[in-house]
Amino acid sequence: MRRTDRETTREEAWRIFDQSAYSVLSMSIRDIPYATALSVTRMDETLYFHCARDGEKIKAMRENPNVCLHSVAHMKNCAESFTVYYASCTIRGIAQEVVDEAERHRALLALCRT
């Protein structure tokens, strides 16, 4: 992170994530960047999102499971000082398909409540 003075704690990052309305998931398909906005839910420190059993997200995830998720909770445009103030967090990790039916069911219910 370039601006280490703006770095937050892990707990603060999770608070920002929890307050965000949506996140942007970034992936790579055959070395071509791919990003999509989606609803995400979390259980502890595991994140879940829904996707079709066949589509861009699942294809990208199977090819290269390294992902980056960016969430913005608050944004304030301050034109007079030529800046934007916002609270955001970036989460990097490994995506994997949920194959356990009980876990899938819990995740889908949690997504519906989000």
C-alpha positions in Angstrom: 0.0 0.0 0.0 1.4 3.3 -1.0 -0.3 5.4 1.6 0.5 3.4 4.7 -0.9 6.3 6.8 -4.3 5.4 5.6 -4.0 1.7 6.2 -6.6 0.2 8.6 -6.7 -2.7 10.9 -8.1 -6.1 9.9 -11.2 -5.4 12.1 -11.8 -2.0 10.5 -11.5 -3.6 7.0 -14.2 -6.1 7.9 -16.4 -3.3 9.2 -16.0 -1.4 5.9 -16.8 -4.6 4.0 -19.9 -5.3 6.1 -21.1 -1.7 5.4 -20.6 -1.9 1.6 -23.6 -2.3 -0.6 -21.8 -4.3 -3.2 -18.2 -5.3 -4.1 -16.3 -5.6 -7.4 -14.6 -9.0 -8.0 -11.6 -9.0 -10.2 -10.3 -12.1 -11.9 -8.3 -13.2 -15.0 -9.5 -15.3 -17.9 -6.7 -16.5 -20.2 -4.6 -13.5 -18.9 -7.4 -11.1 -19.8 -8.7 -9.0 -16.9 -12.3 -9.5 -15.8 -14.2 -7.6 -13.2 -17.9 -7.7 -12.1 -19.9 -6.1 -9.4 -21.7 -8.5 -7.2 -23.4 -9.0 -3.8 -21.2 -10.8 -1.3 -21.9 -12.2 2.1 -19.5 -13.5 4.7 -19.5 -16.1 7.4 -16.6 -15.4 9.7 -13.8 -14.6 7.3 -15.1 -16.7 4.4 -16.8 -14.8 1.6 -19.6 -16.2 -0.6 -21.1 -15.0 -3.9 -23.5 -16.6 -6.3 -22.7 -17.5 -9.8 -24.1 -19.8 -12.5 -22.7 -23.3 -12.9 -21.5 -22.2 -16.3 -20.4 -18.7 -17.0 -17.6 -16.2 -16.9 -17.0 -16.2 -13.2 -16.9 -19.9 -12.7 -14.7 -20.3 -15.8 -12.3 -17.7 -14.6 -12.3 -19.2 -11.1 -11.5 -22.7 -12.4 -8.7 -21.4 -14.6 -7.1 -19.0 -12.1 -8.6 -19.0 -8.6 -6.6 -15.9 -7.5 -9.1 -13.1 -7.0 -9.3 -9.6 -5.7 -12.4 -8.1 -4.2 -12.9 -4.4 -3.6 -15.6 -2.9 -1.5 -16.5 0.8 -0.9 -18.6 1.7 2.1 -18.6 5.5 2.2 -17.8 8.1 -0.4 -17.8 11.9 -0.3 -16.9 14.0 -3.3 -15.1 17.2 -2.2 -14.8 19.2 -5.4 -13.4 22.3 -3.7 -10.3 20.4 -2.7 -10.2 18.2 -5.8 -10.5 15.0 -3.9 -12.8 12.2 -2.9 -12.9 10.8 0.6 -14.0 7.2 0.9 -13.7 4.1 3.1 -12.8 1.0 1.1 -11.1 -2.4 1.6 -9.4 -4.8 -0.8 -9.4 -8.5 -0.1 -7.2 -10.9 -2.0 -7.7 -14.6 -1.9 -8.3 -17.9 -3.5 -11.8 -18.6 -4.9 -13.2 -22.1 -4.9 -16.5 -23.6 -5.8 -18.7 -24.7 -2.9 -19.5 -28.4 -3.5 -20.9 -29.3 -0.1 -24.7 -29.0 -0.3 -25.1 -28.0 3.3 -22.6 -25.2 3.0 -24.0 -24.1 -0.3 -27.5 -23.9 1.3 -26.2 -21.8 4.3 -24.3 -19.5 1.9 -27.4 -19.0 -0.3 -29.5 -18.2 2.7 -26.9 -15.7 4.0 -26.8 -14.1 0.5 -30.6 -13.7 0.6 -30.3 -11.9 3.9 -27.6 -9.5 2.7 
